[in-house]
Amino acid sequence: MQHIAPSRKAFLVANYAFLCLLAVSCVLPLVYVLAMSFSSSSAAAGGLVTLWPVGFTTKSYEYILEKPAFSQAFLVTLERVALGTAVNMFLSILTAYPLSKESTQFKPRTFYAWVFVFTILFSGGLIPWYVTIQWTGINDTIWALILPGAVPVFNIILLLNFFRKLPRELEESAFIDGAGHWTTLIRIFVPLSMPAMATIMLLTIVTHWNSWFDGLILMNKPEHYPLSTYLQTIMTQMNLTTLTAEQMEDLANVSDRTAKAAQLFLGALPILLVYPFLQRFFVTGIVMGSVKE
Amino acid sequence: MAFLKTWRNLPLHIMIFPALALVLVYSYVPMVGIVIGFQSFLPGKGLFGSEWIGLENFRYLLDMPDTLQVLRNTLLIASLKIVVGEFFPIFVALLLNEVRKLWFKRGVQTLIYLPYFMSWVILGGILIDILSPSQGIVNQMLGWIGFEPVYFLGSNDWFPYTMVMSHVWKEFGFNTIVYLAILTSISPSLYEAAVIDGAGRWKQTLHVTLPGMVPIILLMTTLSLGNVLNAGFDQIFILYSPSVYDSGDIIDTLVFRTGLQNAQYGVATAVGLFKSVVSFLLISVSYIVSYRMANYRIF
């Protein structure tokens, strides 16, 4: 039995306690929101809710699901995530492949790579970006949420670094067997890069799900807002302005607070659902990407 | 022969084309759009129909009383975020490294980067609720131990620090994971040698672990230099209100309000241009330094 000094013991106890608190602090806010969303409006108003629903009711959720604005926004987000992820993945794979070639094989590689990298170093800023999108005429359509961010340079870099780690011999033997670049990409590179692509895909889904600012400024009609934008408007509006009589009536049974909590929780739910998968791929992917030899 | 090579590489050009076209339209056209900053821009007249006014927009900015304050707010919030956001994860990684119970270590690791993937809309909504001075659970708990309610989001004394704290809380898990990966790559033989030399855990941390982490710490710090003017638009836009403009208004929120709410396109572009140029210089310097020091390459 090894002897442990008292000071070491004290440190260990404090360490475990601190880390425990830290981990709990990352989860508790969500638990609190969940509890709030299932609580009655009076309990919420009275400040009785902590980590367990008080006066359990599903009224808040019924109220939200009846509201057309919420389900509309949800549909827009679904469309955005599906379409946006497909476009992003397609472009990432297609762009990473040529950029992963050596300059000796594909001379303009360095030039192309810098064209892409320069966009993460410098940007025209919000207003010129906004004016450009207006000029291309895609604002107020779903494409406004997809095309301007369709080329995820960081993901492309992640993927091209992965491509470069694949053995050269695979590619060479494919060429000898008569395969061209397209066949090599689709039949060899893509199937071998599934872990890296899973990482990128999850990341893209999360990004699209979470994006709200583009919806706010590029969509003219609130019916076209994606869910995050919709949530952002209810968070800030209801907070600052007073409610109209009509809204008051609506909220007689459901308080503003419990309804907001329910919507926040529904907004966070998909992230919670993909979180286990994110853990599996993301940590390895990111550590792989950030710790380059 | 050269022709043959070009022909064989044609598919590579075709593959790049779609992304290239999109980047040209949505990243490079806006860079040309910077000229708006030197115009009295009217959307109806377009980029080359609007009146050129030289540096008038910049002069207007210098005369505006808020400009200096906004710059000061941005620098304060952003640099605090960089410093605290850099050191807190190192601290947590070192503490986690002392944990011997594997299930506990894994459990903590699993939970701490959950907020990282949540958007500021969700986290902001939660923060607005729990930090509310009248009803929020945080102030209730402060009340139990006899404190006056704190206006975390409503007072100029607190707002910047609330931003820094909540930012670090959201982001620290991610960097902790990166640092932990570095920690595990330190050779165990170094620790064995230290033990033979009579070093306790504390001395081991001081003389083996920390020196092993210095390169990555320097690298991460250098790379975060580009964020000096980036105080975090999403977070502040969602959490601020006119009562904390004095301490919480930053470059990005100013651009949004002047440009998109008050339609002063020229002025807002000028502010944005200032930020873009400074950030560009800082990022370039940080990449060059990282390349020289740590042989860090982007691609």
Interface residues (C-beta under 8 A of the other chain):
Chain A: R8 F11 L12 N15 Y16 F18 L19 C20 L22 A23 V24 S25 C26 V27 P29 L30 Y32 V33 M36 A45 G47 V49 T50 L91 L94 T95 Y97 P98 L99 K101 Q105 F106 P108 Y112 A113 V115 F116 V117 T119 L121 F122 S123 G124 G125 L126 I127 P128 W129 Y130 V131 T132 I133 Q134 W135 T136 L147 P148 G149 A150 V151 I156 I157 L160 N161 G180 H181 W182 L185 V206 W209 N210 S211 W212 F213 I217 S228 L231 Q232 M235 T236 N239 L240 R257 K260 A261 L264 G267 A268 I271 L272 Y275 L278 Q279 V283 I286 V287 S290 V291 K292
Chain B: R8 N9 P11 L12 H13 M15 I16 P18 A19 L20 L22 V23 V25 Y26 S27 Y28 V29 P30 M31 V32 G33 I34 I36 F41 P43 L47 V92 L95 L96 E98 V99 F104 G107 V108 T110 L111 I112 Y113 L114 P115 F117 M118 S119 V121 I122 L123 G124 G125 I126 L127 I128 D129 I130 Q135 I137 Q140 W169 G173 F174 I177 V178 A181 I182 S185 G200 R201 I216 F233 D234 F237 I238 S241 D252 V255 F256 G259 L260 Y265 A268 T269 G272 L273 K275 S276 S279 F280 I283 S284 Y287 Y296 R297 I298 F299
